[in-house]
Amino acid sequence: MQTAPTPAPITTEQWQATQAAMRAIAQSHMQRQASMVEIKADGSWVTEVDLAVQTAVQQHLAKQFPKIGFLGEEMSIPAQEQAWARCLAGEQRLWVVDPLDGTSNFRAGFPVFSLTLALLERGRVVAGMVYDPVRDELFHARRGAGAYLNHHALNLSTQPELPLARCLATVDFKRLPKPLACRLASEAPFGSQRSIGSVALDWCWLAAGRIQVYVHGKQKPWDYAAGQLIAFEAGAASAHLEGLRDAPDQPLHLAPRSAVAAISENLMAQWLAVLAH
């Protein structure tokens, strides 16, 4: 049986042009307040801005990369599953998009949200970007080529090695198992805790060294695909809550997953030990 040919990778020039296009789309649509807000079947919010950004992103990518598939958060589940299956089979690469990560923040006027875009090949992330329009911060990476914030390289090996007890942690209590959430709240093993409401920016702020450890109970590929690659390329370590370690070249799954991360292997070992206690 003959294997389907792998599409050619996008060039550096195409990647830079795509970054510029995503920045322009986000700036165009995310400067206004949402007027239409609905609750989806899974209980999360969606606004007309989510839908408008996804449409604009899809139209741009379809024009520039007609042979690459598209999966957006606001697509139907059958359409998502079909696009994912084609990517895993090697029939086509796949753009995975969260048009507005942090919709609850956006609708409330809390200025932490982002547009996130990842390129997958056979389920593996080969490139990713996360754009924060409020701070005009574009985090981006390609596998094996390092991570960047705008034009500045991100390198976590230059960060000071803090003990867990002095670290700043991002903890999403809402989606953690209740016993673990209660234990972390009542017997905090870290120095201080935040929860910013955007999974993509959680990963990027870890990559930038703004936080040192991270735990989240449930996130989907469009939430984390780009941000996790950026964190990996900056030197972070990643795992599932159950302790299963991640690797940059392993395929993702469409199903939701938990996430644990730290800015160094040493800190990751401490963090996983505490979470497993």
C-alpha positions, 0 to 999 in steps of 0.5 A: 500500500502506497503512503500518501505524499507529505505536503511540502512545508511552508517557507520562512517567508510564508510563515512570516506573512501568515504571522502578519495576517493573523496579527492584522485579523486580530487587531481588526476584530478584537478592538470592539466589544461583543454584542452577541453572546451565546452559550455552546453545548459544552457550557463555554461562551461564543461571541460574534467576534469568535465567529468573525475571526474564525471566518477571516482566518479560514478564508485567508489560509484557504487562499494562501494554502489551498492544500492545507486543511482547516480545523477551528474551534467553532466548527461542528464536531463531525467536521473537526473529526473529519479534518483530524482524521485526514491529518493523522492519515497523512492526507493533508497538513492541518491548520488548527485555530482557536479564533478567540482563546479567552472568550469569557475574558473578552466578553467581560472586558478583562484584557487577556485573550488571544488568537492561536494558530498551529500547523500539524502534520500527521498530528504533530505540531510543526509550527505555532503562533499565539497573538495577544492583541492587547499587548501586541505580543506575538509568540511563535515557534517552528519545531527545531527552530526555537521560540520567539516573542515578537523578534526576541528569542525565548530561552528558559535556560537563562531563568534563575532556578527557584525552589518550588516554594518560591515559584509563581504558578498558573493553576486552573482550579475549576478543571482539576479533580476536586481533591487536588484543587482543594489541596493546592488551595489549602496547602499551596506548595508554590509561592503564589498563584494566578489563573489568567483565563487563556490556555494559549497565553498560559503556555506562552507566559511559561515560555517567557518565564513569567510563571514557573509551573503550570497545571490545567485539568482539561484543554483541547488541541486548539487551546494548547497546540501552538502554545505547547510547541512554543514552550517546548522550543523555549526549553519547558517540560510538559506532561499529563496530570497522570505523570505521562511525559510529553515530547515535541514530536509526538502526535496530539489527540483530538480528545481533551487532556490535562496539562502540567508544565514547568520551566526546567526538568528539575522543577518539573520533577518537584511539581509532578511529585507534589501533584501526585502526592 
